[in-house]
């Protein structure tokens, strides 16, 4: 509503005693219209549609019924009007005023009583009390009836309220007086502490804004028994009493399930909210569909159970074709295509599913929340609704999330704070391997990493992740000169990568590195020239990490130095030898975190020798390394003499 319209309506409200004077003596066959035009905006007109008071001659004023005293839009003649010969009042005045609380125009009456009529009827106390006390004049504030003020009619015009703003009105709880601001007391009845705040735009019938928690609470209570919402604080010792540790998580069977369960911390926790993010086409939908099929089959749970897979991006036919290609035949896997959160939960409620999968959170919306699907408000409220639903019904919910250009999950940052688990799926377009990382996990560690390979039949778990980064080995070939194996850690998993080095005498290019930090490579080369005595000044050095992996930790320093020495000396490193250690500026070898985990991974993969710093030998001596020999070296010179010797090669 414009400012000019509001001023005009305020004018009507303030001058209600002079707006409309309707006489009961004058006959009329139609309903009356009262119209006015704003001074500042004459083009915008307002019309008030009204009718007269209908009252029988033998009915007292105090017995006027609220439902029949007034009619809106009815046509009547003068014969229908009550007789005024025996009534103690003169012409009734009908006043129209604007009620800011309801947003409509209402009416009230002011009756002026003659003094002779008052004296004539003074004997009947009940009637005289209803006539008023202010000199026979009954004002609109003194007039009360069972129905309160009547709705006189709605505003007819082209104007309207502005959207997006909620108007606040202060209403007196005693007399109903309304004001646009708080005064501390009611200006009508002069009572203090009776002004209550009221917002007409927010209603409980669904027309106002609703929050995700309010919506999900209603859905969850409809799902659960009536007494399930009555909760009280419980002692910590009584929370898990009688609950088996096996029932705390939903196990995922098979190699694929074991790899996903490793990242989740041992399985899917009931009532958890899991968010899986990743670049477009990396395999998020495939991962969720395969996980839903494993949960529905329930090989580790003792039986099948319904699982609902909802997609807002694909039709159920497209999902079915993808499931056929991946040879998924779970009978209890239900597919549904929808983007309305209320519709999704209403359809899933009769099934009582073991898990609910939604692909994706950026495509669903919640009715009553401003913004389109994918907006900040919709993503926040939809996630809040699903979180409350999961916690109340104990049904785990898995979500797929889009990412932005920077690699972050699209939507507000609070999205990652609301959910319980955040998983990122990574992969290169030129590679078929996929990595599943845990960024946030309230039920386990974030150090785990899952390795998969994308094939025509879906994602396949990789039992030996190191084979992705290792090439074929030819022990007696000279092409292995300049090749060394390093052991790196990603989370709690150890990976073996190959580092290649090439030294060319008289090359116009001094140095070129790929996959290794340039500053780190310059430091290692300088230490080799100064502390080990290698004449690398006139050689062009090229470094490369196989399979495009980036070497960011210092545990690969010893491998880089060994690869450079192998290429410069033209001495291939024997097969089955790996390197673990950091290089200092003095040429000394230093320990790195996770020495036990790295050495155990080498032993499981069948490596025979491992070159480590001298201080790490006592830590590794207590481990069962399956016959792998530990070669402890103090500095780079000792490493060169140990590795590049005929005795080591013959052994």
Steps between C-alpha positions, in 0.01 A plus 500: 500500500635839401564787738223708349250217550600456860458871566158491342393205712631669812291799404196272483586350836547837673189662355267203537224713660467704176568235234159340455160611640233250421140591593251226577207724399614528141399206287740336266481200273869434464810472706695823534852567383732748666794594283794733533816586311839572650619852455851400398389218270158576353522211254483248783144482630351313793138393542332379817203267445249517785144427603263621768409371842217246500307491826144403582281752682431275794857393560706695755835646411687282743371184330640576158672186379852535362429270210177667387534865599704593197506376145750586230397541143126429549222698336193604695223762480358745745232254598763275649623768737387483863247746630646783703188622670555301819876502505684727744768605251517733206694449178771238529838603360700231319873558522750330271862469609809309391622225733881463456500161676270318259573724202128555436245777540267454797192690624355605831189700592440815707144554619380835641214459747244771570451618855124428493564146394747452779251632762225282360708189518682578824279253685657201328849493646638236269414701190608837636840365592555402140425850374818653636610732773647797316198725483294255304755478228628145449839526333663228294743423780213438745297281266568129556333192363556127485672508168722809540543719196352382172689450179366773279661410172833457331698770327441504125788636296818427313745562782638235731748435775865477420632148502793389705425721803313402815308781670499505880196635684451553873151395613342560841389176662221678693317721253653396165654839421783472246799722441797494270747551783532415867404774747516306828126541561180485300395842375136389493442333838804659669616163640870423525664174398217389271663572161602174331709466185327341201630421148216447251730353234601192703212261548472143617287380209795459265475833321786653695864402502593172662834370615654165421502390863129589544404306188711193577371490857143470372594229250698303756220510756257368239739212434582406860262397781334782688706456815835496322531879501494515880869474582685572821873526581664158532813404691810433295530151649144417392524621141672193352389250763385180335607617155745273318795669326400313184165682501664841522591496130352361181777281349565510126591165350731420211823660383321816392308520827815443704675786320209738561462379857869568563453866409183525711684363802373140497152528350197725467368637829118492537351847513805663340500757220776435245594746225699385196653776285705494184548640152239432230539152353737375769257225607294633794170355375664169419652481847167574670305256282742215571500582872119505506491158331738352759290637788179367340644152451610491863734200481672612821172603667322165485240591237379747243338832583350786295734777386365805314716666234362841399641696210420856408720489190400175329180312430441157645546348153846651470594377847368155411711484184810593697419236761463235227836597353663460842314168551316618812209269579394599852130426538447741790656802329228754422554778246318833506539829315393816683632834618251579779628409847150461638398273214818293538451438871129432458571235236784344700310487831275199418806294396693554829830486309834394641665794322402800286714628212439841338685606185556787538446755778524791253194378304246464783294772662277552803161664462461823692870591481598793282729446203521240227657157528874528550488842665670561832178506700357190331818294542529599865138430590480176299813368668366599841174319428679183391734512800209528742321222315804270519558564871135446590429191290850345526509461122836589338479752217763520225522818291686587183637853476625710210826691519600846384788600274731520800415143601281585803151358542243735349276678747556662836797398711257406775404198287824323592446591865148355511579156358678226694737372229651681200663286231681630193542292187803587288620383164676613185332497162791315347499233771242238593594497868291681761594600854239536776621721786340576835515872580266492799385199700327522837510122539854419396834622378559722199830329412344221296505490122309279259639410156271392215524443129221610269401229254205424273327315783548775757759569765734217597707498818878496452657252741857617431497877449876511439460326166352821361833679533749221428619403153633170380847420624786349306773420749784449254421787265685828484178695449441480877785739560353808664194323643431478877198395708368722781236430765254783567208524740153625419295492814565167663584319177844459349562523126804411293593740222782508248731798457695536177813709447700577188843666495634628166846651473518832315122545476384859433214445747639514849206351689143380441278336765153349482313382811772620741522842660762701310647648818527155655669360190753788494589436865555124445720563194706758688551261795614225260760730345626637831475209745523195268754646255303438179598729210150598385580857401530431126203261476142569416277320753143390430274362775161333459251317723324212322120514448481874563514479878621806690766429760435743785646330807869479595500119520584492128826699531717188520329351193561818297869500597533128417340548156737789417804297611383200297466705182825693554703187580310298235451229760148347515357451845451129576146362492306484826668800666299795639599822676350678802654810655550876505824678404645785706726777377801324652432187297366308801197272477205574728195302609148571376162425662344158442819299456334182629203531264721569200734210571210259557347596164829427323525161668145405397575591139804271491787748515829355619698807610415842640744788547413705809674749733717348769274620782204306358673163520419445869131583444470254211690218665195405710270458200432183306607613155473154337872472430555848358851634567541845655798700366576779748710790374631806681540742207500523121855372456421183692181456298693526170764254615233256621261509207733545204740219573561177317447301820142635544421436137626141516303432816 
